[in-house]
Structure formats: C-alpha cells, structure tokens
C-alpha cells in the first residue's frame, strides 16, 4: 500500500513539473516557433545555418573515420577489429547521434 502511495506521489510530482512553462503564443493562439534574441530579432535562421555547418563538419569526420576503418579491415585477412577501430566506430556513433539531435531541434 505504501509503495502505491509513493508511486502515485512521484507520478503526480513528475506530471506537474513536466508541464513546464507555457510557450509564447502568436495572435492566432499557436505556439511561437521563432527564437528571439535580446534585441528582439529572429535567431532561428542563424541557428539553422550554424547547425548546418556543424552537421557538414561532423559528416566529414564520419567519412574520414569510415575510410580509416575500411582500410584497417582490408589490411587484415581475418575478421579481427583492433581496439582503435572499435573506438573509431564509437566516435562515429556519437557524431551520428549529435547530428540527429541537431536535426530534430526545430
């Protein structure tokens, strides 16, 4: 019984805090999708351009890592990966997740 009460209390608190602050709305009642700087200018386009540049840079890094892993696999005649290759694969995965996060932002 105490477990259920604790569960309900945690659920109610998380639901209350999960609401967050209301987003500013436009005159039609829809949430405002633009980000405004301290001077009142729209910063969405600037952020999108910066994200695009960062995505291209990360994709170039992923391409280079992929070429290095491919060369390492072709060098060996067995199905063996070195620790360095596994670390490169992990780095590729991190970069991919970072790109995906930027793409989902807006």
N, CA, C and O atoms as a Tinker XYZ file with bonds, in Angstrom:
   424  protein
     1  N      0.817000   -1.184000    0.000000    73     2
     2  CA     0.000000    0.000000    0.000000    64     1     3
     3  C      0.865000    1.254000    0.000000    63     2     4     5
     4  O      0.579000    2.221000   -0.705000    81     3
     5  N      1.935000    1.223000    0.807000    73     3     6
     6  CA     2.835000    2.375000    0.887000    64     5     7
     7  C      3.550000    2.574000   -0.446000    63     6     8     9
     8  O      3.818000    3.701000   -0.863000    81     7
     9  N      3.854000    1.456000   -1.105000    73     7    10
    10  CA     4.534000    1.542000   -2.407000    64     9    11
    11  C      3.632000    2.228000   -3.427000    63    10    12    13
    12  O      4.092000    3.064000   -4.205000    81    11
    13  N      2.351000    1.877000   -3.423000    73    11    14
    14  CA     1.409000    2.509000   -4.358000    64    13    15
    15  C      1.275000    4.011000   -4.084000    63    14    16    17
    16  O      1.232000    4.817000   -5.013000    81    15
    17  N      1.210000    4.369000   -2.816000    73    15    18
    18  CA     1.095000    5.786000   -2.464000    64    17    19
    19  C      2.346000    6.548000   -2.892000    63    18    20    21
    20  O      2.252000    7.665000   -3.401000    81    19
    21  N      3.513000    5.950000   -2.686000    73    19    22
    22  CA     4.761000    6.588000   -3.100000    64    21    23
    23  C      4.809000    6.718000   -4.620000    63    22    24    25
    24  O      5.222000    7.750000   -5.149000    81    23
    25  N      4.384000    5.666000   -5.315000    73    23    26
    26  CA     4.366000    5.695000   -6.783000    64    25    27
    27  C      3.443000    6.807000   -7.296000    63    26    28    29
    28  O      3.813000    7.560000   -8.196000    81    27
    29  N      2.254000    6.901000   -6.723000    73    27    30
    30  CA     1.315000    7.941000   -7.139000    64    29    31
    31  C      1.854000    9.339000   -6.840000    63    30    32    33
    32  O      1.667000   10.264000   -7.631000    81    31
    33  N      2.517000    9.488000   -5.709000    73    31    34
    34  CA     3.094000   10.779000   -5.351000    64    33    35
    35  C      4.187000   11.170000   -6.348000    63    34    36    37
    36  O      4.219000   12.310000   -6.812000    81    35
    37  N      5.079000   10.238000   -6.680000    73    35    38
    38  CA     6.146000   10.513000   -7.643000    64    37    39
    39  C      5.548000   10.809000   -9.007000    63    38    40    41
    40  O      6.005000   11.725000   -9.690000    81    39
    41  N      4.546000   10.062000   -9.414000    73    39    42
    42  CA     3.910000   10.292000  -10.707000    64    41    43
    43  C      3.261000   11.671000  -10.759000    63    42    44    45
    44  O      3.387000   12.379000  -11.758000    81    43
    45  N      2.571000   12.055000   -9.693000    73    43    46
    46  CA     1.897000   13.363000   -9.666000    64    45    47
    47  C      2.913000   14.503000   -9.713000    63    46    48    49
    48  O      2.704000   15.494000  -10.413000    81    47
    49  N      4.000000   14.366000   -8.977000    73    47    50
    50  CA     5.025000   15.409000   -8.973000    64    49    51
    51  C      5.686000   15.504000  -10.332000    63    50    52    53
    52  O      5.888000   16.606000  -10.843000    81    51
    53  N      6.031000   14.362000  -10.931000    73    51    54
    54  CA     6.687000   14.402000  -12.246000    64    53    55
    55  C      5.736000   14.955000  -13.307000    63    54    56    57
    56  O      6.170000   15.669000  -14.211000    81    55
    57  N      4.462000   14.636000  -13.208000    73    55    58
    58  CA     3.497000   15.162000  -14.171000    64    57    59
    59  C      3.351000   16.671000  -14.021000    63    58    60    61
    60  O      3.243000   17.387000  -15.016000    81    59
    61  N      3.347000   17.152000  -12.795000    73    59    62
    62  CA     3.223000   18.584000  -12.541000    64    61    63
    63  C      4.437000   19.338000  -13.059000    63    62    64    65
    64  O      4.289000   20.372000  -13.711000    81    63
    65  N      5.638000   18.835000  -12.779000    73    63    66
    66  CA     6.840000   19.514000  -13.233000    64    65    67
    67  C      7.081000   19.292000  -14.713000    63    66    68    69
    68  O      7.801000   20.078000  -15.330000    81    67
    69  N      6.518000   18.270000  -15.301000    73    67    70
    70  CA     6.684000   18.006000  -16.726000    64    69    71
    71  C      5.933000   18.980000  -17.601000    63    70    72    73
    72  O      6.203000   19.077000  -18.798000    81    71
    73  N      4.988000   19.707000  -17.016000    73    71    74
    74  CA     4.209000   20.656000  -17.797000    64    73    75
    75  C      5.089000   21.789000  -18.305000    63    74    76    77
    76  O      4.892000   22.261000  -19.425000    81    75
    77  N      6.047000   22.232000  -17.516000    73    75    78
    78  CA     6.938000   23.315000  -17.926000    64    77    79
    79  C      6.205000   24.636000  -18.011000    63    78    80    81
    80  O      5.051000   24.755000  -17.598000    81    79
    81  N      6.884000   25.614000  -18.547000    73    79    82
    82  CA     6.295000   26.918000  -18.715000    64    81    83
    83  C      5.605000   26.990000  -20.065000    63    82    84    85
    84  O      6.081000   26.392000  -21.030000    81    83
    85  N      4.506000   27.701000  -20.153000    73    83    86
    86  CA     3.815000   27.797000  -21.441000    64    85    87
    87  C      4.661000   28.578000  -22.433000    63    86    88    89
    88  O      5.315000   29.559000  -22.080000    81    87
    89  N      4.635000   28.120000  -23.694000    73    87    90
    90  CA     5.375000   28.811000  -24.738000    64    89    91
    91  C      4.609000   30.051000  -25.155000    63    90    92    93
    92  O      3.378000   30.066000  -25.118000    81    91
    93  N      5.332000   31.098000  -25.554000    73    91    94
    94  CA     4.636000   32.291000  -26.027000    64    93    95
    95  C      3.801000   31.957000  -27.259000    63    94    96    97
    96  O      4.215000   31.159000  -28.100000    81    95
    97  N      2.644000   32.561000  -27.359000    73    95    98
    98  CA     1.764000   32.271000  -28.479000    64    97    99
    99  C      1.635000   33.477000  -29.382000    63    98   100   101
   100  O      1.834000   34.619000  -28.969000    81    99
   101  N      1.297000   33.192000  -30.620000    73    99   102
   102  CA     1.047000   34.260000  -31.576000    64   101   103
   103  C     -0.384000   34.737000  -31.395000    63   102   104   105
   104  O     -1.095000   34.243000  -30.520000    81   103
   105  N     -0.809000   35.681000  -32.202000    73   103   106
   106  CA    -2.157000   36.219000  -32.058000    64   105   107
   107  C     -3.233000   35.206000  -32.430000    63   106   108   109
   108  O     -4.398000   35.397000  -32.083000    81   107
   109  N     -2.861000   34.119000  -33.138000    73   107   110
   110  CA    -3.849000   33.111000  -33.512000    64   109   111
   111  C     -3.929000   32.001000  -32.471000    63   110   112   113
   112  O     -4.754000   31.095000  -32.597000    81   111
   113  N     -3.087000   32.059000  -31.450000    73   111   114
   114  CA    -3.136000   31.047000  -30.409000    64   113   115
   115  C     -2.164000   29.905000  -30.618000    63   114   116   117
   116  O     -2.100000   29.003000  -29.783000    81   115
   117  N     -1.408000   29.910000  -31.700000    73   115   118
   118  CA    -0.427000   28.862000  -31.964000    64   117   119
   119  C      0.881000   29.206000  -31.262000    63   118   120   121
   120  O      1.207000   30.385000  -31.129000    81   119
   121  N      1.658000   28.181000  -30.797000    73   119   122
   122  CA     2.938000   28.482000  -30.163000    64   121   123
   123  C      3.876000   29.173000  -31.146000    63   122   124   125
   124  O      3.916000   28.838000  -32.330000    81   123
   125  N      4.624000   30.137000  -30.635000    73   123   126
   126  CA     5.582000   30.881000  -31.451000    64   125   127
   127  C      6.826000   30.019000  -31.640000    63   126   128   129
   128  O      7.469000   29.660000  -30.654000    81   127
   129  N      7.183000   29.675000  -32.881000    73   127   130
   130  CA     8.296000   28.789000  -33.178000    64   129   131
   131  C      9.612000   29.541000  -33.348000    63   130   132   133
   132  O     10.646000   28.900000  -33.533000    81   131
   133  N      9.617000   30.845000  -33.295000    73   131   134
   134  CA    10.838000   31.601000  -33.510000    64   133   135
   135  C     11.549000   31.841000  -32.194000    63   134   136   137
   136  O     10.923000   31.959000  -31.140000    81   135
   137  N     12.854000   31.909000  -32.274000    73   135   138
   138  CA    13.663000   32.233000  -31.117000    64   137   139
   139  C     14.102000   33.679000  -31.256000    63   138   140   141
   140  O     14.642000   34.078000  -32.287000    81   139
   141  N     13.873000   34.438000  -30.243000    73   139   142
   142  CA    14.197000   35.856000  -30.285000    64   141   143
   143  C     15.427000   36.119000  -29.431000    63   142   144   145
   144  O     15.566000   35.579000  -28.333000    81   143
   145  N     16.307000   36.950000  -29.946000    73   143   146
   146  CA    17.475000   37.372000  -29.210000    64   145   147
   147  C     17.121000   38.502000  -28.272000    63   146   148   149
   148  O     15.971000   38.940000  -28.238000    81   147
   149  N     18.096000   38.987000  -27.501000    73   147   150
   150  CA    17.810000   40.083000  -26.572000    64   149   151
   151  C     17.405000   41.365000  -27.291000    63   150   152   153
   152  O     16.745000   42.224000  -26.707000    81   151
   153  N     17.797000   41.494000  -28.553000    73   151   154
   154  CA    17.420000   42.685000  -29.305000    64   153   155
   155  C     16.086000   42.517000  -30.015000    63   154   156   157
   156  O     15.639000   43.433000  -30.705000    81   155
   157  N     15.439000   41.359000  -29.861000    73   155   158
   158  CA    14.130000   41.126000  -30.451000    64   157   159
   159  C     14.176000   40.537000  -31.852000    63   158   160   161
   160  O     13.127000   40.286000  -32.444000    81   159
   161  N     15.383000   40.308000  -32.404000    73   159   162
   162  CA    15.499000   39.757000  -33.750000    64   161   163
   163  C     15.327000   38.246000  -33.730000    63   162   164   165
   164  O     15.609000   37.580000  -32.734000    81   163
   165  N     14.862000   37.732000  -34.843000    73   163   166
   166  CA    14.669000   36.296000  -35.004000    64   165   167
   167  C     16.031000   35.629000  -35.182000    63   166   168   169
   168  O     16.780000   35.977000  -36.095000    81   167
   169  N     16.352000   34.671000  -34.311000    73   167   170
   170  CA    17.644000   33.989000  -34.368000    64   169   171
   171  C     17.536000   32.593000  -34.951000    63   170   172   173
   172  O     18.546000   31.894000  -35.037000    81   171
   173  N     16.351000   32.161000  -35.354000    73   171   174
   174  CA    16.155000   30.800000  -35.839000    64   173   175
   175  C     17.011000   30.521000  -37.061000    63   174   176   177
   176  O     17.661000   29.478000  -37.130000    81   175
   177  N     17.025000   31.435000  -38.029000    73   175   178
   178  CA    17.800000   31.215000  -39.247000    64   177   179
   179  C     19.296000   31.139000  -38.953000    63   178   180   181
   180  O     20.005000   30.333000  -39.554000    81   179
   181  N     19.775000   31.967000  -38.040000    73   179   182
   182  CA    21.187000   31.929000  -37.671000    64   181   183
   183  C     21.548000   30.584000  -37.051000    63   182   184   185
   184  O     22.590000   30.008000  -37.363000    81   183
   185  N     20.677000   30.088000  -36.170000    73   183   186
   186  CA    20.933000   28.806000  -35.530000    64   185   187
   187  C     20.884000   27.660000  -36.542000    63   186   188   189
   188  O     21.681000   26.725000  -36.467000    81   187
   189  N     19.952000   27.737000  -37.482000    73   187   190
   190  CA    19.865000   26.703000  -38.507000    64   189   191
   191  C     21.112000   26.681000  -39.379000    63   190   192   193
   192  O     21.601000   25.606000  -39.726000    81   191
   193  N     21.633000   27.844000  -39.737000    73   191   194
   194  CA    22.849000   27.909000  -40.542000    64   193   195
   195  C     24.038000   27.348000  -39.769000    63   194   196   197
   196  O     24.856000   26.619000  -40.330000    81   195
   197  N     24.135000   27.683000  -38.494000    73   195   198
   198  CA    25.235000   27.168000  -37.672000    64   197   199
   199  C     25.131000   25.659000  -37.520000    63   198   200   201
   200  O     26.144000   24.961000  -37.577000    81   199
   201  N     23.913000   25.143000  -37.324000    73   199   202
   202  CA    23.716000   23.697000  -37.230000    64   201   203
   203  C     24.090000   23.008000  -38.529000    63   202   204   205
   204  O     24.687000   21.932000  -38.511000    81   203
   205  N     23.745000   23.615000  -39.656000    73   203   206
   206  CA    24.070000   23.037000  -40.963000    64   205   207
   207  C     25.585000   22.929000  -41.138000    63   206   208   209
   208  O     26.084000   21.903000  -41.600000    81   207
   209  N     26.316000   23.982000  -40.770000    73   207   210
   210  CA    27.771000   23.954000  -40.867000    64   209   211
   211  C     28.358000   22.866000  -39.965000    63   210   212   213
   212  O     29.261000   22.135000  -40.373000    81   211
   213  N     27.843000   22.765000  -38.744000    73   211   214
   214  CA    28.334000   21.761000  -37.808000    64   213   215
   215  C     28.020000   20.358000  -38.305000    63   214   216   217
   216  O     28.838000   19.452000  -38.146000    81   215
   217  N     26.842000   20.164000  -38.907000    73   215   218
   218  CA    26.485000   18.855000  -39.460000    64   217   219
   219  C     27.434000   18.461000  -40.581000    63   218   220   221
   220  O     27.872000   17.312000  -40.648000    81   219
   221  N     27.754000   19.404000  -41.461000    73   219   222
   222  CA    28.678000   19.111000  -42.557000    64   221   223
   223  C     30.065000   18.751000  -42.032000    63   222   224   225
   224  O     30.717000   17.843000  -42.546000    81   223
   225  N     30.505000   19.470000  -41.008000    73   223   226
   226  CA    31.818000   19.174000  -40.412000    64   225   227
   227  C     31.827000   17.784000  -39.783000    63   226   228   229
   228  O     32.775000   17.021000  -39.966000    81   227
   229  N     30.769000   17.458000  -39.042000    73   227   230
   230  CA    30.684000   16.138000  -38.413000    64   229   231
   231  C     30.577000   15.030000  -39.456000    63   230   232   233
   232  O     31.154000   13.957000  -39.277000    81   231
   233  N     29.851000   15.275000  -40.536000    73   231   234
   234  CA    29.744000   14.270000  -41.601000    64   233   235
   235  C     31.093000   14.028000  -42.273000    63   234   236   237
   236  O     31.402000   12.898000  -42.650000    81   235
   237  N     31.888000   15.068000  -42.424000    73   235   238
   238  CA    33.227000   14.896000  -42.989000    64   237   239
   239  C     34.084000   14.042000  -42.065000    63   238   240   241
   240  O     34.834000   13.183000  -42.527000    81   239
   241  N     33.974000   14.274000  -40.763000    73   239   242
   242  CA    34.706000   13.464000  -39.790000    64   241   243
   243  C     34.252000   12.015000  -39.846000    63   242   244   245
   244  O     35.077000   11.103000  -39.780000    81   243
   245  N     32.939000   11.791000  -39.969000    73   243   246
   246  CA    32.411000   10.421000  -40.073000    64   245   247
   247  C     32.950000    9.745000  -41.328000    63   246   248   249
   248  O     33.307000    8.567000  -41.297000    81   247
   249  N     33.012000   10.493000  -42.442000    73   247   250
   250  CA    33.524000    9.923000  -43.691000    64   249   251
   251  C     34.982000    9.510000  -43.526000    63   250   252   253
   252  O     35.374000    8.429000  -43.965000    81   251
   253  N     35.790000   10.367000  -42.894000    73   251   254
   254  CA    37.199000   10.047000  -42.695000    64   253   255
   255  C     37.372000    8.828000  -41.799000    63   254   256   257
   256  O     38.194000    7.955000  -42.082000    81   255
   257  N     36.599000    8.768000  -40.721000    73   255   258
   258  CA    36.669000    7.610000  -39.828000    64   257   259
   259  C     36.266000    6.335000  -40.559000    63   258   260   261
   260  O     36.875000    5.285000  -40.357000    81   259
   261  N     35.242000    6.421000  -41.406000    73   259   262
   262  CA    34.809000    5.257000  -42.175000    64   261   263
   263  C     35.886000    4.762000  -43.126000    63   262   264   265
   264  O     36.082000    3.556000  -43.274000    81   263
   265  N     36.583000    5.692000  -43.770000    73   263   266
   266  CA    37.666000    5.302000  -44.669000    64   265   267
   267  C     38.807000    4.643000  -43.901000    63   266   268   269
   268  O     39.395000    3.672000  -44.377000    81   267
   269  N     39.125000    5.169000  -42.709000    73   267   270
   270  CA    40.187000    4.583000  -41.900000    64   269   271
   271  C     39.820000    3.163000  -41.452000    63   270   272   273
   272  O     40.661000    2.265000  -41.465000    81   271
   273  N     38.576000    2.973000  -41.062000    73   271   274
   274  CA    38.131000    1.637000  -40.629000    64   273   275
   275  C     38.143000    0.674000  -41.808000    63   274   276   277
   276  O     38.548000   -0.479000  -41.664000    81   275
   277  N     37.703000    1.141000  -42.973000    73   275   278
   278  CA    37.707000    0.291000  -44.160000    64   277   279
   279  C     39.130000   -0.124000  -44.524000    63   278   280   281
   280  O     39.370000   -1.285000  -44.855000    81   279
   281  N     40.062000    0.803000  -44.468000    73   279   282
   282  CA    41.459000    0.475000  -44.773000    64   281   283
   283  C     42.008000   -0.532000  -43.773000    63   282   284   285
   284  O     42.758000   -1.435000  -44.142000    81   283
   285  N     41.635000   -0.375000  -42.511000    73   283   286
   286  CA    42.107000   -1.310000  -41.498000    64   285   287
   287  C     41.527000   -2.712000  -41.707000    63   286   288   289
   288  O     42.222000   -3.710000  -41.518000    81   287
   289  N     40.254000   -2.782000  -42.095000    73   287   290
   290  CA    39.642000   -4.088000  -42.349000    64   289   291
   291  C     40.259000   -4.760000  -43.573000    63   290   292   293
   292  O     40.457000   -5.975000  -43.582000    81   291
   293  N     40.561000   -3.978000  -44.597000    73   291   294
   294  CA    41.170000   -4.557000  -45.804000    64   293   295
   295  C     42.598000   -5.002000  -45.541000    63   294   296   297
   296  O     43.097000   -5.902000  -46.216000    81   295
   297  N     43.262000   -4.388000  -44.575000    73   295   298
   298  CA    44.644000   -4.726000  -44.261000    64   297   299
   299  C     44.742000   -6.110000  -43.621000    63   298   300   301
   300  O     45.703000   -6.839000  -43.864000    81   299
   301  N     43.764000   -6.470000  -42.815000    73   299   302
   302  CA    43.783000   -7.757000  -42.122000    64   301   303
   303  C     43.034000   -8.794000  -42.945000    63   302   304   305
   304  O     42.064000   -8.480000  -43.635000    81   303
   305  N     43.505000  -10.042000  -42.860000    73   303   306
   306  CA    42.862000  -11.099000  -43.624000    64   305   307
   307  C     41.818000  -11.867000  -42.821000    63   306   308   309
   308  O     41.131000  -12.733000  -43.363000    81   307
   309  N     41.695000  -11.556000  -41.536000    73   307   310
   310  CA    40.704000  -12.218000  -40.689000    64   309   311
   311  C     39.622000  -11.235000  -40.277000    63   310   312   313
   312  O     39.696000  -10.044000  -40.579000    81   311
   313  N     38.641000  -11.738000  -39.601000    73   311   314
   314  CA    37.559000  -10.895000  -39.080000    64   313   315
   315  C     37.955000  -10.377000  -37.701000    63   314   316   317
   316  O     37.347000  -10.721000  -36.687000    81   315
   317  N     38.984000   -9.546000  -37.694000    73   315   318
   318  CA    39.516000   -9.026000  -36.450000    64   317   319
   319  C     39.481000   -7.502000  -36.507000    63   318   320   321
   320  O     39.907000   -6.892000  -37.488000    81   319
   321  N     38.967000   -6.902000  -35.440000    73   319   322
   322  CA    38.973000   -5.449000  -35.317000    64   321   323
   323  C     39.867000   -5.068000  -34.150000    63   322   324   325
   324  O     39.817000   -5.687000  -33.088000    81   323
   325  N     40.671000   -4.062000  -34.353000    73   323   326
   326  CA    41.518000   -3.586000  -33.260000    64   325   327
   327  C     40.700000   -2.715000  -32.313000    63   326   328   329
   328  O     39.575000   -2.315000  -32.614000    81   327
   329  N     41.289000   -2.440000  -31.181000    73   327   330
   330  CA    40.623000   -1.576000  -30.211000    64   329   331
   331  C     40.463000   -0.176000  -30.799000    63   330   332   333
   332  O     39.459000    0.491000  -30.546000    81   331
   333  N     41.438000    0.271000  -31.575000    73   331   334
   334  CA    41.355000    1.584000  -32.209000    64   333   335
   335  C     40.182000    1.683000  -33.166000    63   334   336   337
   336  O     39.514000    2.715000  -33.228000    81   335
   337  N     39.927000    0.611000  -33.915000    73   335   338
   338  CA    38.801000    0.610000  -34.849000    64   337   339
   339  C     37.472000    0.662000  -34.104000    63   338   340   341
   340  O     36.534000    1.332000  -34.538000    81   339
   341  N     37.401000   -0.037000  -32.999000    73   339   342
   342  CA    36.166000   -0.021000  -32.204000    64   341   343
   343  C     35.941000    1.377000  -31.622000    63   342   344   345
   344  O     34.805000    1.845000  -31.562000    81   343
   345  N     37.017000    2.044000  -31.192000    73   343   346
   346  CA    36.889000    3.408000  -30.683000    64   345   347
   347  C     36.441000    4.352000  -31.792000    63   346   348   349
   348  O     35.662000    5.274000  -31.550000    81   347
   349  N     36.935000    4.120000  -33.016000    73   347   350
   350  CA    36.507000    4.948000  -34.144000    64   349   351
   351  C     35.026000    4.730000  -34.442000    63   350   352   353
   352  O     34.311000    5.676000  -34.770000    81   351
   353  N     34.568000    3.491000  -34.329000    73   351   354
   354  CA    33.145000    3.207000  -34.530000    64   353   355
   355  C     32.296000    3.887000  -33.457000    63   354   356   357
   356  O     31.219000    4.409000  -33.746000    81   355
   357  N     32.786000    3.879000  -32.222000    73   355   358
   358  CA    32.067000    4.570000  -31.148000    64   357   359
   359  C     32.009000    6.071000  -31.412000    63   358   360   361
   360  O     30.981000    6.703000  -31.171000    81   359
   361  N     33.109000    6.645000  -31.907000    73   359   362
   362  CA    33.124000    8.068000  -32.229000    64   361   363
   363  C     32.144000    8.376000  -33.362000    63   362   364   365
   364  O     31.468000    9.404000  -33.338000    81   363
   365  N     32.068000    7.486000  -34.351000    73   363   366
   366  CA    31.101000    7.672000  -35.441000    64   365   367
   367  C     29.677000    7.663000  -34.896000    63   366   368   369
   368  O     28.836000    8.456000  -35.321000    81   367
   369  N     29.414000    6.771000  -33.962000    73   367   370
   370  CA    28.076000    6.687000  -33.375000    64   369   371
   371  C     27.730000    7.961000  -32.601000    63   370   372   373
   372  O     26.606000    8.454000  -32.685000    81   371
   373  N     28.700000    8.492000  -31.846000    73   371   374
   374  CA    28.464000    9.737000  -31.113000    64   373   375
   375  C     28.165000   10.894000  -32.062000    63   374   376   377
   376  O     27.256000   11.689000  -31.825000    81   375
   377  N     28.948000   10.975000  -33.145000    73   375   378
   378  CA    28.730000   12.044000  -34.114000    64   377   379
   379  C     27.366000   11.916000  -34.777000    63   378   380   381
   380  O     26.685000   12.917000  -35.003000    81   379
   381  N     26.968000   10.695000  -35.087000    73   379   382
   382  CA    25.672000   10.465000  -35.707000    64   381   383
   383  C     24.542000   10.895000  -34.778000    63   382   384   385
   384  O     23.581000   11.526000  -35.218000    81   383
   385  N     24.652000   10.557000  -33.505000    73   383   386
   386  CA    23.626000   10.965000  -32.545000    64   385   387
   387  C     23.584000   12.483000  -32.385000    63   386   388   389
   388  O     22.511000   13.066000  -32.224000    81   387
   389  N     24.754000   13.118000  -32.430000    73   387   390
   390  CA    24.805000   14.569000  -32.321000    64   389   391
   391  C     24.114000   15.225000  -33.517000    63   390   392   393
   392  O     23.375000   16.197000  -33.361000    81   391
   393  N     24.363000   14.685000  -34.710000    73   391   394
   394  CA    23.715000   15.215000  -35.916000    64   393   395
   395  C     22.207000   15.013000  -35.829000    63   394   396   397
   396  O     21.438000   15.924000  -36.136000    81   395
   397  N     21.786000   13.832000  -35.414000    73   395   398
   398  CA    20.355000   13.547000  -35.295000    64   397   399
   399  C     19.695000   14.505000  -34.303000    63   398   400   401
   400  O     18.583000   14.976000  -34.542000    81   399
   401  N     20.366000   14.791000  -33.204000    73   399   402
   402  CA    19.820000   15.722000  -32.220000    64   401   403
   403  C     19.664000   17.119000  -32.778000    63   402   404   405
   404  O     18.672000   17.795000  -32.506000    81   403
   405  N     20.647000   17.560000  -33.565000    73   403   406
   406  CA    20.534000   18.880000  -34.189000    64   405   407
   407  C     19.418000   18.923000  -35.197000    63   406   408   409
   408  O     18.730000   19.938000  -35.304000    81   407
   409  N     19.214000   17.857000  -35.939000    73   407   410
   410  CA    18.184000   17.821000  -36.966000    64   409   411
   411  C     16.786000   17.831000  -36.343000    63   410   412   413
   412  O     15.848000   18.347000  -36.950000    81   411
   413  N     16.638000   17.280000  -35.166000    73   411   414
   414  CA    15.332000   17.221000  -34.507000    64   413   415
   415  C     15.008000   18.479000  -33.719000    63   414   416   417
   416  O     13.883000   18.636000  -33.245000    81   415
   417  N     15.971000   19.375000  -33.572000    73   415   418
   418  CA    15.786000   20.541000  -32.708000    64   417   419
   419  C     14.623000   21.431000  -33.162000    63   418   420   421
   420  O     13.843000   21.888000  -32.326000    81   419
   421  N     14.496000   21.678000  -34.439000    73   419   422
   422  CA    13.463000   22.609000  -34.909000    64   421   423
   423  C     12.398000   21.865000  -35.596000    63   422   424
   424  O     11.432000   22.464000  -36.068000    81   423
